[in-house]
Amino acid sequence: MAPRPHPTAASFVNVMKHPVGWLSRMLLDAEFTGRENVPTTGPFVVTANHLSLVDPVFVTVAVGELIQFLALDELFGESKIRDQLMHYFGAIPISRDRPPLGAIKRGLEVLEAGEVLGVFPEAARAVYWGERPIRRGAAWLALATNSPIVPCAITGTDATMSVHTPAIRVPSIRLSLHPPIYPASYTDMEDPLGGMMDDWKAVLDEQLRHWQSGVTQ
C-alpha cells in the first residue's frame, strides 16, 4: 500500500512555506513566479521538469501546499533521513520496471480527495531538458479525475544533487508556474493525452528558452 502523508504534513508546509521561501530568495537567489496560476479549489496535478533531488522542495514552496509526489522506488532505502522525509510528506513510490498499479491507485486517491499530486513527466532526473522522453501518466491521471495540470518550469537546480553534480551546493534557482491545462478541452481530440502533454511541453520549452536567452545575453 502506498504511504499517506503524516497528519501534520499539510500544516507544516503551510507554516514553513513563507520562511523557507524567504530564505531561498535570500540565500539561493531563488525566484518564484506564477503563484496566481495555482487553482484555489479542487485537486490539480503539478507537472515539472526534473533536474535534482531538491526539485520537490522548491516546487512545494512555490505552490504553497502539500504536494504528494510520485517518486522512483529506487530512491527509497538509500538514506534514512530522505526516507523519513519522503514518508512524512507522502511520496508515492513508483517502479521504473514494473507496472505502476499501486502508484496509479494512490495517485487517483489523492486527486479524488481534492488534494495535490506532483508528477515529473520525464520520470527521472534529466541531465538537460529534452534528454528524456515525456511520459503521459500525468495527463492520464488528470483526465481520469478531471483535474487540471499546472505546468511548472524550473532551472538552476542542476547545480546541486543532480545527475552530473551529486554534491550539495548553493544554486541560483528560477521557478515559474503557468496557467492550468484543463482536460475537458482535449476530450474531443483523437489523442487527448498526447495533446495535453504536447501543450505542457510547449509551455516549458518557451519558458526554459526564455531563461536561457536571458543568461546568454
Secondary structure by P-SEA (a helix, b strand, c coil): cccccccaaaaaaaacaaaaaaaaaacccbbbccccccccccbbbbbbbbcccaaaaaaaaaaccccccccccccccccaaaaaaaaaabbbbbbccccaaaaaaaaaaaaaacbbbbbccccccccccccbbbbcaaaaaaaaacbbbbbbbbcccccccccccccccccbbbbbbccccccccccccccaaaaaaaaaaaaaaaaaaaaaaaaac
